[in-house]
Amino acid sequence: MMSTSTTDRIDAFRAHGFFVARAFLDISERAELRRACDVALVRTRALSRETGHSTPRISLLTDGVACFQDDPRALELIAAFIGSGRVCALLSGLSRPGEQDAPRLKDAHYYHEQTRHDWDGDWHRDSQFGQADPEIERALVATTTSVHFRVALEDDDRLEIVPGSHARWDTLDELRIRRGADRTTPDMPNAARVALRAGDACIFHAWSIHRATYLRAPPRRTIDALYTFARPTVRQWTPPTT
Ligand SMILES: O=C(O)CCC(=O)C(=O)O
């Protein structure tokens, strides 16, 4: 699905929960960003036997920070990209009434190929993490918006999404799969694969039902930033009384 105008982009997001912006980065922008992200991946792989090897992704802002100590400009480049006007322009108009217009950055990740074995990820909505009670999760899905913005730095067809699932609660089959014992089944009804060419960007609603499968080859190098439009819960600090 290709969006050419703001209205198309917003309409596609409302209807399907995702859209693709083809050729968002040109070849030199892609090479520059990949070089910067690879700094963190190479260093993380050297420091860990797990992270960067058998994980889906590394965090560029938490796992990765120590990994940029020899090359802080690489982190600056990544931070400038995920905060850029160009990326924010793609996110504009995606919030729901009552939310903030401006997105807040939550984290940035780098999805990588596996170094040991292939495996299938679980079907999930990101909203389920930390929510044991499906009814509380359901309220979150109905009232808030969180989005992944990603750019493939190599061709990447690993992600599958159930189109439209961001805008409704689960069918019985979906709930049985994503909160049941067979979360990696290939038989999710109506799932669609999102095939990105190197340089393509994709925005998808984090509450959509989605998953990916993880392979040793071909190389996977996709930068993904997570943003929310939910209003922050601000806790009041009251000084202790003496
Ligand atoms: O592209 C992927 O590997 C899956 C992404 C995903 O499931 C997530 O970030 O919640």
The ligand as an SDF file (V2000), in Angstrom:
LIG
                    3D

 10  9  0  0  0  0  0  0  0  0999 V2000
    9.3390   -6.4610   13.1530 O   0  0  0  0  0  0  0  0  0  0  0  0
    9.4110   -7.1920   14.1320 C   0  0  0  0  0  0  0  0  0  0  0  0
   10.3700   -7.9190   14.3490 O   0  0  0  0  0  0  0  0  0  0  0  0
    8.2430   -7.2670   15.0860 C   0  0  0  0  0  0  0  0  0  0  0  0
    8.0230   -6.0100   15.7880 C   0  0  0  0  0  0  0  0  0  0  0  0
    7.1990   -6.2090   16.9880 C   0  0  0  0  0  0  0  0  0  0  0  0
    6.5840   -7.1950   17.1930 O   0  0  0  0  0  0  0  0  0  0  0  0
    7.1320   -5.1460   17.9590 C   0  0  0  0  0  0  0  0  0  0  0  0
    7.9820   -4.2600   17.9240 O   0  0  0  0  0  0  0  0  0  0  0  0
    6.2330   -5.1720   18.8130 O   0  0  0  0  0  0  0  0  0  0  0  0
  1  2  2  0
  2  3  1  0
  2  4  1  0
  4  5  1  0
  5  6  1  0
  6  7  2  0
  6  8  1  0
  8  9  2  0
  8 10  1  0
M  END
$$$$
